[in-house]
Amino acid sequence: MKTALSFIFTIAFLAAAIGVSAQVEQITEAQFEAARSAALEKASQLPRRVVTSEKFFEGQELKGRRDDVSEISASGDKHRSVTENFDGKPKTDESISLAEQVFCKRHKKDWKRSDGPCPKTPELNVPAGSYQYSVETDAADPSRKIYRKWASFGDTVQNDPRDAVRMKYVEFKFAVDSEGMVEQTETRRGGMESAEWSSTRITKYELAPNGVRIRVPTTKN
C-alpha cells in the first residue's frame, strides 16, 4: 500500500512539474517590449514607490552598491534618493519634482532650485546580441506572469586587455500582475576566469502605497 501511494505521489508530482514547465512560452522581441511598456504604463497611473538595489562584484567580493528610491504621488510629483558606495566612498543625491519646480541636492550640499533636470545616475547600456525571449506563469503566484530576455556572448580572447570587462551573459526579467509592473531584475556576468565580475539590479514596485506626499524642500540661496 505504501509503495502504491508513493508511486501515485510521484506521478502526481511529475504531472504538476510538467504542467508548470509547459507554461513557458517562447515569444518575440516585439511581444516582450510591448508587454513591458504596457506594464509600466499601467503602473504609472497609480501613486507608487519604486526601490532599486544594485550590487557590483569582483569574483565573490562586493565592490560597490547603489540604492535608488523613488516616490511618485498621484499627481506625478516625485522624490528620488540615490545612495551609493564604491571603494568605501559613500555618496547620496536627491531630487524633487513638483509640477514645474525642480530641486536638486548633491551629497552633503544644500537643496537648490534648478532650471533643468537634476544630474542622472548613469545607466548601463543594453549590449547588442542574439537574445531569446519567453513568458511563463509565476509558480509562486499564478496571478503573475514573468517575462524573460537573455543572451550569452562568445568566449573571451586570451591576453586581450578587454577580457577583464568583456560581457559573457546578460538577463532581463520582469514580473507583472493585474495592476502592472511588480518587479524587474537585471543580471550581468563577464570578465576572465581569473578576474570575473558580475552585477545584479532588482527593482520592486509598490503600487498605491500609503503616505506618499512630496513637499517643497527648504533651500538656501
Steps between C-alpha positions, in 0.01 A plus 500: 500500500780739593677422170181568305447834675859595434457416133181708476669794675796480260271498196303796638820694569634435150169601346505827695860566400420434135199730526712783639777458244241483221394853589831640374438656160754636256409850382643766270694815588199709397273305737751537785537876452126553455425313824764700687372835368140409585595393855695822563219711355242331720713543811563866415131577549532429875700666779797274561827437677775360278805350674808391305800322652817448296804299606834468321739212563855405408499125539312447829604837648244778518673807353214747496127553528240753407152541652244709315163585660232699317161602635245626250170655608163470326558842338841395364718683753822307565765470771807294410794406724810320368758368748814329378826372644792405278847435638388615845385840374129556585295761317132599499317710241136606515251668271144627534267585212169679564308621196739753339740512796820293523732483802836322521719400794855379435645285778551718811413829332178696548187470289508724191224591260591404143395632159542153352506133603741386770807298393401138434660179618680341201307210349672181385462451126311204357763302305425390146454124472279214390233504771239241587162592647243309704198542727367270772258496790668570835504165684493685834206721401273391209361855475837617369687446177879507462656627178865418429764619253851354497813451291844342529806646331803338342804380691764758580824519308794417724742783577267764359490792749126535435437153647491652850176685419360289218137393537424126522132487591210739557142437610202731545181385674184673608188383685152646446157459655159654434616842629814517286873469564598318822874441471790525254829313529821542301801268526836538323816289507833546328877518524760225500507186711769654720318833522128447463248771579123511535220740579141466613227761486160441659218753472179450701178693451267569792180625343260735680704517824381705794661828600652616170503880516770711331580842649715795399833465686666772706753667273782751539587770249 
